[in-house]
Amino acid sequence: MTSPDFLDLPPLIGAGGTVRLPGSKSISNRVLLLAALSSGPTQVTGLLDSDDTRVMLAALHALGVKVEQQGAATLVHGCGGRFPAREAKLFMGNAGTAIRPLTAALALLGGSYALAGVPRMHERPIGDLVDALRSIGCDIGYGGQPGFPPLNIGVGTLRIDAPIRVRGDVSSQFLSALLLALPLAAAARDIVIEVAGTLISRPYVEMTCKLLARFGVHIEHQGWQRFIIPAGSRFVSPGRIAVEGDASSASYFLAAGVLGTLHGQGQAVRVEGVDANSIQGDVQFARVLEQLGARVEWGEGFIATHGLREGRQRLAGGTIDCVAIPDAAMTLAITALFAEAPTTLTGIGSWRVKETDRIAAMAAELAKLGAQVEAGSDWLRVHPLPAEHWRNAAIATYDDHRMAMCFSLASFGPADIRILEPGCVSKTFPSYFQAFAAVARPVPVIAIDGPTASGKGTVAAHLAQALGFHYLDSGVMYRATALLAQRQGIALDDEAALAALARHLPIRCEGGTVWLGPENASDAIRTEAVGQAASTLSALPAVRRALLDLQRSLRRAPGLVADGRDMGTVVFPDARLKVFLTADAQARAERRHKQLISKGISTTLTQVLHELEQRDARDTQRSVAALKPAQDALPLNTSALDVDQTVHQVLQWWRQRS
């Protein structure tokens, strides 16, 4: 199934619920490699099913490792420290957690191996790891630009008679790769690794060491700058191991549990699969939220956020050291938009060598929303974004799963958010947007549809007033387009010109007043000629598409009542309540006749009835947005009901749905 090119997110008014996290990508790929290199079979539960783990599984299969699926568990048959296949061509996609440790393991074991990936993988540096491996006699060559994949691995002559040096300030994955592979060469003597420079993302190295211990290899370290792999180390299966939920992915839902309270509609959001005892550094994101003013609950196997602490209206800003939470720090760049002061994220230099240059990408996409952003080599400063400065934006994701996921939180702001290429989340969390939708609380919409003179406009306006919601009279937009078309001499069959006019319609509705630019056009759009023209151009697909974004842009907190002919079927298919008003033609004609007479328009009841019947036929038979009730709409015949009775009934339904 192909992924859609974009995903439009409804504006949110709150969040609440429980999410079961998918397995951690970092743990999953480390465990798969360790299990493959161990003596004995390993049953893995909670393994992440995503693009990156599929890349690792495919590579292991190509290397001759037997892997079986046993229900929800994965059984990996260890190869005792040597892959059966001594030659293979491996496609590594864009999975850094797969290519780096596999490169180290294959180089130490020797053989004839070629490792390549997608174009972005060939832009991600691996030179420091290659240099470290070459320094001990491994045979590794570059298939393209030096310092980057693709790689060719041959049979080297190992000589480990001095400490191995590796830079720690580019990516902790280089050090983790060496730690995961070097036990293969530690049979006779200790192996020492020394870190040059500051070690970034230390929690990921801690995770690696804890997982190695589960497989029988106990790493000694001195200040996280010098690591000792003991002589005689060998991988031994623990028999069974469970993969924790992904702490980086937890950050989006924990943040939603805070941002969801900004409109007073939020509830607790609970993530299951991680807790205070997690071996993942990104679990500390919840601690950062606490420091910024969030209420966080820690339990066995879960973490939950309950909005802001009493007395706080917004999260605090300030400077946050993100060395311990490199991936989850991206989420803080979005919550910073809603903070009370600028937020500066430091220690994020590793962002530049991830799936994309995340510092540059984050700065560019935040700016689209209207935010003021400053960036440096290893820091990012985001200023709070006032409600009046938010802009609608189509967010580019750069084939980076975390860009797509963290920007979903921007839908708590007062703008329309479109996520481009949302399928990139398949790298780590294929069902992310479904999981996010399950806890998200969109701005509520009541859709009132029905034929001409069914009373939908009057009823919708009364409902909006009673609930304190915004009101969308979709007919006004078509009438305004028709009025401007008449004034500019645009023919009603010139679909392209009418669509261009509608796309840039300078309309503003304030109460019962309709403004076209500086002009009060409330009366001008209500003439019969304009009404007939509006009916004609409303059947044009390009015009309807042009007005669709404008209509949806009115969905703002605290809620919206929208009336028209396709509000519940096309414009707001996720409306919480859909009502289809009907009335027999005679009753509608009498209402319409009285309305026209009150405006001084001379007509007869027979003429009005005839015109209504003609319009009903056009509206129900047209190919685009034909007048019909949504499948889940509640029908209400208003022939014998006055406005107050109709509004009362709809309000009753609304309270039942709320």
Solvent accessible surface area in square Angstrom, and as a share of the most:
residue,aa,sasa,rsa
1,M,243,1.09
2,T,130,0.76
3,S,62,0.40
4,P,80,0.50
5,D,98,0.51
6,F,88,0.36
7,L,56,0.28
8,D,61,0.32
9,L,22,0.11
10,P,42,0.26
11,P,10,0.06
12,L,5,0.03
13,I,8,0.04
14,G,0,0.00
15,A,1,0.01
16,G,0,0.00
17,G,32,0.31
18,T,79,0.46
19,V,7,0.04
20,R,167,0.61
21,L,11,0.05
22,P,28,0.17
23,G,8,0.08
24,S,1,0.01
25,K,20,0.08
26,S,14,0.09
27,I,3,0.01
28,S,0,0.00
29,N,0,0.00
30,R,9,0.03
31,V,0,0.00
32,L,0,0.00
33,L,0,0.00
34,L,0,0.00
35,A,0,0.00
36,A,0,0.00
37,L,1,0.01
38,S,0,0.00
39,S,39,0.25
40,G,32,0.31
41,P,74,0.47
42,T,0,0.00
43,Q,48,0.21
44,V,0,0.00
45,T,26,0.15
46,G,41,0.40
47,L,35,0.18
48,L,5,0.03
49,D,93,0.48
50,S,0,0.00
51,D,58,0.30
52,D,4,0.02
53,T,0,0.00
54,R,110,0.40
55,V,22,0.12
56,M,0,0.00
57,L,50,0.25
58,A,60,0.47
59,A,3,0.03
60,L,0,0.00
61,H,144,0.64
62,A,44,0.34
63,L,0,0.00
64,G,39,0.37
65,V,4,0.02
66,K,118,0.50
67,V,49,0.28
68,E,61,0.28
69,Q,124,0.55
70,Q,85,0.38
71,G,69,0.66
72,A,99,0.77
73,A,9,0.07
74,T,3,0.02
75,L,26,0.13
76,V,0,0.00
77,H,56,0.25
78,G,23,0.22
79,C,35,0.21
80,G,49,0.47
81,G,18,0.18
82,R,119,0.44
83,F,3,0.01
84,P,83,0.52
85,A,25,0.19
86,R,112,0.41
87,E,125,0.56
88,A,18,0.14
89,K,179,0.76
90,L,8,0.04
91,F,127,0.53
92,M,0,0.00
93,G,6,0.06
94,N,17,0.09
95,A,0,0.00
96,G,4,0.03
97,T,9,0.05
98,A,0,0.00
99,I,1,0.00
100,R,5,0.02
101,P,7,0.05
102,L,0,0.00
103,T,0,0.00
104,A,0,0.00
105,A,0,0.00
106,L,0,0.00
107,A,2,0.01
108,L,16,0.08
109,L,20,0.10
110,G,3,0.02
111,G,7,0.07
112,S,66,0.43
113,Y,8,0.03
114,A,32,0.24
115,L,1,0.00
116,A,37,0.28
117,G,10,0.10
118,V,43,0.25
119,P,108,0.68
120,R,52,0.19
121,M,3,0.01
122,H,54,0.24
123,E,102,0.46
124,R,4,0.02
125,P,29,0.18
126,I,1,0.01
127,G,14,0.14
128,D,31,0.16
129,L,0,0.00
130,V,0,0.00
131,D,84,0.43
132,A,3,0.02
133,L,0,0.00
134,R,97,0.35
135,S,70,0.45
136,I,6,0.03
137,G,11,0.11
138,C,8,0.05
139,D,69,0.36
140,I,7,0.04
141,G,25,0.24
142,Y,50,0.19
143,G,47,0.45
144,G,46,0.44
145,Q,117,0.52
146,P,101,0.63
147,G,17,0.16
148,F,45,0.19
149,P,3,0.02
150,P,33,0.21
151,L,1,0.00
152,N,74,0.38
153,I,6,0.03
154,G,17,0.16
155,V,104,0.60
156,G,27,0.26
157,T,107,0.62
158,L,69,0.34
159,R,141,0.52
160,I,25,0.13
161,D,106,0.55
162,A,62,0.48
163,P,61,0.38
164,I,3,0.01
165,R,143,0.52
166,V,5,0.03
167,R,111,0.41
168,G,1,0.01
169,D,65,0.34
170,V,24,0.14
171,S,9,0.06
172,S,6,0.04
173,Q,27,0.12
174,F,0,0.00
175,L,1,0.01
176,S,3,0.02
177,A,1,0.00
178,L,0,0.00
179,L,0,0.00
180,L,2,0.01
181,A,0,0.00
182,L,0,0.00
183,P,4,0.02
184,L,41,0.20
185,A,28,0.22
186,A,0,0.00
187,A,84,0.65
188,A,96,0.75
189,R,128,0.47
190,D,72,0.37
191,I,1,0.01
192,V,25,0.15
193,I,0,0.00
194,E,41,0.19
195,V,10,0.06
196,A,27,0.21
197,G,48,0.46
198,T,99,0.57
199,L,12,0.06
200,I,23,0.12
201,S,6,0.04
202,R,100,0.37
203,P,16,0.10
204,Y,23,0.09
205,V,0,0.00
206,E,42,0.19
207,M,1,0.00
208,T,0,0.00
209,C,18,0.11
210,K,99,0.42
211,L,6,0.03
212,L,0,0.00
213,A,38,0.29
214,R,117,0.43
215,F,0,0.00
216,G,40,0.38
217,V,1,0.01
218,H,120,0.53
219,I,25,0.13
220,E,96,0.43
221,H,72,0.32
222,Q,96,0.43
223,G,62,0.59
224,W,41,0.14
225,Q,75,0.33
226,R,78,0.29
227,F,0,0.00
228,I,23,0.12
229,I,0,0.00
230,P,38,0.24
231,A,48,0.37
232,G,47,0.45
233,S,17,0.11
234,R,142,0.52
235,F,8,0.03
236,V,63,0.36
237,S,20,0.13
238,P,46,0.29
239,G,39,0.37
240,R,139,0.51
241,I,4,0.02
242,A,70,0.55
243,V,13,0.07
244,E,43,0.19
245,G,6,0.06
246,D,8,0.04
247,A,3,0.02
248,S,5,0.03
249,S,0,0.00
250,A,3,0.02
251,S,1,0.00
252,Y,1,0.01
253,F,0,0.00
254,L,4,0.02
255,A,0,0.00
256,A,0,0.00
257,G,1,0.01
258,V,1,0.01
259,L,2,0.01
260,G,1,0.01
261,T,40,0.23
262,L,53,0.26
263,H,78,0.35
264,G,64,0.62
265,Q,100,0.44
266,G,23,0.22
267,Q,117,0.52
268,A,37,0.29
269,V,0,0.00
270,R,87,0.32
271,V,0,0.00
272,E,43,0.19
273,G,15,0.15
274,V,4,0.02
275,D,24,0.12
276,A,50,0.39
277,N,131,0.67
278,S,16,0.10
279,I,41,0.21
280,Q,11,0.05
281,G,8,0.08
282,D,3,0.02
283,V,8,0.05
284,Q,72,0.32
285,F,1,0.01
286,A,0,0.00
287,R,89,0.32
288,V,15,0.09
289,L,0,0.00
290,E,47,0.21
291,Q,138,0.61
292,L,16,0.08
293,G,0,0.00
294,A,2,0.01
295,R,120,0.44
296,V,24,0.14
297,E,74,0.33
298,W,61,0.22
299,G,21,0.20
300,E,169,0.76
301,G,30,0.29
302,F,25,0.10
303,I,1,0.00
304,A,3,0.02
305,T,0,0.00
306,H,58,0.26
307,G,1,0.01
308,L,28,0.14
309,R,104,0.38
310,E,177,0.79
311,G,73,0.70
312,R,68,0.25
313,Q,149,0.66
314,R,98,0.36
315,L,5,0.03
316,A,25,0.19
317,G,16,0.16
318,G,35,0.34
319,T,99,0.57
320,I,16,0.08
321,D,100,0.52
322,C,0,0.00
323,V,45,0.26
324,A,39,0.30
325,I,4,0.02
326,P,2,0.01
327,D,14,0.07
328,A,1,0.01
329,A,0,0.00
330,M,0,0.00
331,T,0,0.00
332,L,1,0.00
333,A,0,0.00
334,I,0,0.00
335,T,4,0.03
336,A,2,0.02
337,L,1,0.01
338,F,14,0.06
339,A,3,0.03
340,E,100,0.45
341,A,38,0.30
342,P,56,0.35
343,T,5,0.03
344,T,15,0.09
345,L,0,0.00
346,T,41,0.24
347,G,21,0.20
348,I,0,0.00
349,G,25,0.24
350,S,4,0.03
351,W,0,0.00
352,R,84,0.31
353,V,24,0.14
354,K,29,0.12
355,E,5,0.02
356,T,17,0.10
357,D,44,0.23
358,R,3,0.01
359,I,1,0.00
360,A,53,0.41
361,A,3,0.02
362,M,0,0.00
363,A,24,0.19
364,A,48,0.37
365,E,2,0.01
366,L,0,0.00
367,A,45,0.35
368,K,78,0.33
369,L,0,0.00
370,G,21,0.20
371,A,11,0.08
372,Q,110,0.49
373,V,34,0.20
374,E,60,0.27
375,A,49,0.38
376,G,15,0.15
377,S,84,0.54
378,D,63,0.33
379,W,75,0.26
380,L,0,0.00
381,R,73,0.27
382,V,0,0.00
383,H,38,0.17
384,P,40,0.25
385,L,11,0.05
386,P,58,0.36
387,A,68,0.52
388,E,135,0.61
389,H,101,0.45
390,W,24,0.08
391,R,132,0.48
392,N,88,0.45
393,A,13,0.10
394,A,41,0.32
395,I,0,0.00
396,A,27,0.21
397,T,3,0.02
398,Y,89,0.34
399,D,89,0.46
400,D,0,0.00
401,H,1,0.00
402,R,4,0.02
403,M,0,0.00
404,A,0,0.00
405,M,0,0.00
406,C,0,0.00
407,F,0,0.00
408,S,0,0.00
409,L,0,0.00
410,A,0,0.00
411,S,0,0.00
412,F,4,0.02
413,G,4,0.04
414,P,53,0.33
415,A,1,0.01
416,D,36,0.19
417,I,4,0.02
418,R,74,0.27
419,I,0,0.00
420,L,56,0.28
421,E,100,0.45
422,P,7,0.04
423,G,28,0.27
424,C,14,0.09
425,V,6,0.04
426,S,31,0.20
427,K,13,0.06
428,T,2,0.01
429,F,7,0.03
430,P,58,0.36
431,S,55,0.35
432,Y,0,0.00
433,F,25,0.10
434,Q,125,0.55
435,A,22,0.17
436,F,7,0.03
437,A,68,0.53
438,A,74,0.57
439,V,2,0.01
440,A,9,0.07
441,R,79,0.29
442,P,41,0.26
443,V,2,0.01
444,P,11,0.07
445,V,0,0.00
446,I,0,0.00
447,A,0,0.00
448,I,0,0.00
449,D,7,0.04
450,G,0,0.00
451,P,14,0.09
452,T,15,0.08
453,A,24,0.19
454,S,1,0.00
455,G,25,0.24
456,K,19,0.08
457,G,26,0.25
458,T,64,0.37
459,V,4,0.02
460,A,0,0.00
461,A,39,0.30
462,H,79,0.35
463,L,0,0.00
464,A,5,0.04
465,Q,153,0.68
466,A,66,0.51
467,L,49,0.25
468,G,51,0.49
469,F,32,0.13
470,H,83,0.37
471,Y,66,0.25
472,L,3,0.01
473,D,29,0.15
474,S,5,0.03
475,G,26,0.25
476,V,5,0.03
477,M,3,0.01
478,Y,16,0.06
479,R,30,0.11
480,A,0,0.00
481,T,0,0.00
482,A,0,0.00
483,L,13,0.07
484,L,23,0.11
485,A,0,0.00
486,Q,84,0.38
487,R,124,0.45
488,Q,110,0.49
489,G,67,0.64
490,I,35,0.18
491,A,56,0.44
492,L,62,0.31
493,D,122,0.63
494,D,60,0.31
495,E,57,0.25
496,A,79,0.61
497,A,32,0.25
498,L,0,0.00
499,A,3,0.02
500,A,46,0.36
501,L,25,0.13
502,A,1,0.00
503,R,136,0.50
504,H,141,0.63
505,L,15,0.07
506,P,69,0.44
507,I,26,0.13
508,R,116,0.42
509,C,63,0.38
510,E,89,0.40
511,G,79,0.76
512,G,78,0.75
513,T,38,0.22
514,V,10,0.05
515,W,65,0.23
516,L,9,0.05
517,G,28,0.27
518,P,133,0.83
519,E,61,0.27
520,N,85,0.44
521,A,0,0.00
522,S,25,0.16
523,D,121,0.63
524,A,31,0.24
525,I,0,0.00
526,R,91,0.33
527,T,63,0.36
528,E,52,0.23
529,A,64,0.50
530,V,4,0.02
531,G,5,0.05
532,Q,80,0.36
533,A,5,0.04
534,A,6,0.05
535,S,6,0.04
536,T,67,0.39
537,L,0,0.00
538,S,11,0.07
539,A,35,0.27
540,L,33,0.16
541,P,43,0.27
542,A,17,0.13
543,V,0,0.00
544,R,23,0.09
545,R,159,0.58
546,A,12,0.10
547,L,0,0.00
548,L,35,0.17
549,D,89,0.46
550,L,48,0.24
551,Q,2,0.01
552,R,72,0.26
553,S,25,0.16
554,L,61,0.30
555,R,14,0.05
556,R,47,0.17
557,A,32,0.25
558,P,63,0.40
559,G,0,0.00
560,L,0,0.00
561,V,0,0.00
562,A,0,0.00
563,D,5,0.03
564,G,3,0.02
565,R,38,0.14
566,D,5,0.03
567,M,1,0.00
568,G,1,0.01
569,T,42,0.25
570,V,61,0.35
571,V,3,0.02
572,F,3,0.01
573,P,75,0.47
574,D,75,0.39
575,A,9,0.07
576,R,89,0.33
577,L,0,0.00
578,K,14,0.06
579,V,2,0.01
580,F,17,0.07
581,L,0,0.00
582,T,42,0.24
583,A,10,0.08
584,D,76,0.39
585,A,30,0.24
586,Q,80,0.36
587,A,17,0.13
588,R,13,0.05
589,A,0,0.00
590,E,76,0.34
591,R,75,0.27
592,R,40,0.15
593,H,44,0.20
594,K,147,0.62
595,Q,84,0.38
596,L,8,0.04
597,I,83,0.42
598,S,92,0.59
599,K,101,0.43
600,G,69,0.66
601,I,51,0.26
602,S,111,0.71
603,T,25,0.14
604,T,78,0.45
605,L,62,0.31
606,T,107,0.62
607,Q,90,0.40
608,V,2,0.01
609,L,41,0.20
610,H,100,0.45
611,E,58,0.26
612,L,6,0.03
613,E,86,0.39
614,Q,88,0.39
615,R,40,0.14
616,D,27,0.14
617,A,42,0.33
618,R,106,0.39
619,D,4,0.02
620,T,67,0.39
621,Q,145,0.64
622,R,32,0.12
623,S,116,0.75
624,V,39,0.23
625,A,20,0.16
626,A,24,0.19
627,L,13,0.06
628,K,121,0.51
629,P,71,0.45
630,A,13,0.10
631,Q,195,0.87
632,D,85,0.44
633,A,17,0.13
634,L,47,0.24
635,P,100,0.63
636,L,20,0.10
637,N,88,0.45
638,T,4,0.02
639,S,41,0.26
640,A,98,0.76
641,L,58,0.29
642,D,83,0.43
643,V,54,0.31
644,D,103,0.54
645,Q,94,0.42
646,T,3,0.01
647,V,15,0.09
648,H,107,0.48
649,Q,50,0.22
650,V,0,0.00
651,L,20,0.10
652,Q,78,0.34
653,W,44,0.15
654,W,18,0.06
655,R,151,0.55
656,Q,139,0.62
657,R,104,0.38
658,S,87,0.56
